[in-house]
């Protein structure tokens, strides 16, 4: 039986305290708590539909805004992906997905090359979804790409 590819990351700064456990070879299980409702929802869907296991606790300076939490979670998730991939031998390096959801069509293309890069073409009609600033989406994916050492086209 092949060993599961999992990783744990902890991060403590003046703004955030994060503990994250991530398993590539999961079952879509999650426990996510960032204090940012819409962000939690998106991370839960990432785990569920990607069949990843994700356990995440983030305490942060939400009284200021959500920026530090969102970016630092992206840093930790990227680091966990990188650690879980190990030497990246034997992986399917490239992946593409299209997701139709109501009036939207999402496209994501990934290269697990070890070279970080982000192409971000998403446009938002609103500045916020609930209390979540949509400008933070790019910051999150930039942090994931840089720390996961992967190329993303979104």
C-alpha positions as CSV (number, residue, x, y, z in Angstrom):
1,X,0.0,0.0,0.0
2,X,1.3,3.4,-1.0
3,X,2.0,5.9,1.8
4,X,-0.3,8.9,1.8
5,X,1.2,12.3,0.8
6,X,0.5,14.6,3.7
7,X,2.1,17.6,5.4
8,X,1.6,19.8,8.4
9,X,2.5,23.5,8.6
10,X,2.5,26.0,11.4
11,X,2.9,29.7,11.1
12,X,3.0,32.3,13.8
13,X,3.4,36.0,13.1
14,X,2.3,39.2,14.9
15,X,-0.9,39.1,12.8
16,X,-1.8,35.4,12.5
17,X,-1.4,32.0,14.2
18,X,-2.1,29.1,11.8
19,X,-2.0,25.3,12.0
20,X,-2.7,23.4,8.8
21,X,-2.7,19.7,8.0
22,X,-3.1,18.7,4.3
23,X,-3.3,15.3,2.6
24,X,-3.2,15.0,-1.2
25,X,-4.4,11.5,-1.0
26,X,-7.5,12.2,1.0
27,X,-11.2,11.6,0.9
28,X,-12.5,15.2,0.8
29,X,-12.7,15.6,4.6
30,X,-12.2,19.0,6.1
31,X,-12.3,21.1,9.3
32,X,-11.7,24.7,8.5
33,X,-11.9,27.7,10.8
34,X,-10.5,31.1,9.7
35,X,-13.3,33.4,11.1
36,X,-14.0,34.4,7.5
37,X,-17.2,32.7,6.4
38,X,-17.0,32.8,2.6
39,X,-13.3,32.0,2.7
40,X,-14.0,28.9,4.9
41,X,-16.7,27.9,2.5
42,X,-14.3,28.1,-0.5
43,X,-11.6,26.1,1.3
44,X,-14.1,23.5,2.3
45,X,-15.2,23.1,-1.4
46,X,-11.5,22.9,-2.4
47,X,-11.0,20.0,-0.1
48,X,-14.3,18.3,-0.8
49,X,-14.2,18.4,-4.6
50,X,-10.4,17.9,-4.8
51,X,-10.6,14.8,-2.5
52,X,-8.0,16.4,-0.3
53,X,-8.1,16.3,3.5
54,X,-7.7,19.7,5.1
55,X,-7.6,20.7,8.7
56,X,-7.1,24.4,9.2
57,X,-7.2,26.7,12.2
58,X,-6.4,30.4,11.7
59,X,-6.5,33.1,14.4
60,X,-5.8,36.5,13.0
61,X,-6.3,40.3,13.3
62,X,-9.7,40.3,11.7
63,X,-10.5,43.4,13.6
64,X,-8.2,45.2,11.1
65,X,-9.2,43.2,8.0
66,X,-9.0,39.8,6.4
67,X,-5.8,40.4,4.4
68,X,-3.3,38.8,6.7
69,X,-5.4,35.7,7.3
70,X,-6.1,35.1,3.7
71,X,-2.5,35.6,2.5
72,X,-1.0,33.6,5.4
73,X,-3.4,30.7,4.8
74,X,-2.3,30.8,1.1
75,X,1.3,30.7,2.3
76,X,0.7,27.7,4.5
77,X,-1.4,25.8,2.0
78,X,1.3,26.3,-0.6
79,X,4.0,25.1,1.7
80,X,1.9,22.1,2.6
81,X,1.3,21.2,-1.0
82,X,5.0,21.5,-1.7
83,X,5.9,19.3,1.2
84,X,3.2,16.7,0.4
85,X,4.5,16.5,-3.2
86,X,7.9,15.7,-2.0
87,X,10.4,15.2,-4.8
88,X,7.5,15.3,-7.3
89,X,8.6,12.1,-9.0
90,X,5.8,10.0,-10.5
91,X,3.2,12.7,-10.4
92,X,0.9,13.8,-13.2
93,X,2.5,17.2,-13.6
94,X,-0.2,19.1,-15.5
95,X,-3.9,19.4,-14.8
96,X,-6.9,21.3,-16.2
97,X,-10.4,21.8,-15.0
98,X,-13.5,23.7,-16.2
99,X,-16.3,24.2,-13.8
100,X,-19.7,25.6,-14.9
101,X,-21.6,27.1,-12.0
102,X,-24.8,28.9,-12.9
103,X,-23.8,31.9,-14.9
104,X,-20.1,31.4,-14.4
105,X,-17.5,29.3,-16.1
106,X,-14.3,28.8,-14.1
107,X,-11.1,27.5,-15.6
108,X,-8.0,26.4,-13.7
109,X,-4.8,25.1,-15.2
110,X,-1.9,23.9,-13.0
111,X,1.7,22.9,-13.6
112,X,3.4,21.3,-10.6
113,X,6.8,22.1,-12.1
114,X,8.5,23.5,-9.1
115,X,8.5,27.0,-10.8
116,X,6.1,29.4,-9.1
117,X,4.0,31.7,-11.4
118,X,0.4,33.0,-11.4
119,X,-1.7,34.2,-14.3
120,X,-4.9,35.6,-12.9
121,X,-7.6,36.7,-15.3
122,X,-10.6,36.5,-13.0
123,X,-12.9,39.5,-12.9
124,X,-15.4,40.3,-10.2
125,X,-18.5,42.3,-10.6
126,X,-18.6,43.1,-6.9
127,X,-15.9,44.3,-4.5
128,X,-17.2,42.0,-1.8
129,X,-18.9,38.6,-1.5
130,X,-20.7,38.9,1.9
131,X,-17.9,40.4,4.1
132,X,-15.1,38.9,1.9
133,X,-13.0,41.4,-0.2
134,X,-12.7,39.9,-3.7
135,X,-9.3,41.6,-4.2
136,X,-7.9,39.1,-1.7
137,X,-8.6,36.2,-4.1
138,X,-5.5,37.1,-6.2
139,X,-3.4,37.5,-3.0
140,X,-4.4,34.1,-1.8
141,X,-3.5,32.4,-5.1
142,X,-0.3,34.3,-5.5
143,X,0.8,33.0,-2.0
144,X,-0.3,29.4,-2.9
145,X,1.6,29.5,-6.2
146,X,4.8,31.0,-4.7
147,X,4.9,28.7,-1.7
148,X,3.6,25.6,-3.5
149,X,6.2,26.1,-6.3
150,X,3.5,25.7,-8.9
151,X,2.3,27.6,-11.9
152,X,-1.4,28.5,-11.9
153,X,-3.5,30.0,-14.7
154,X,-6.9,31.1,-13.4
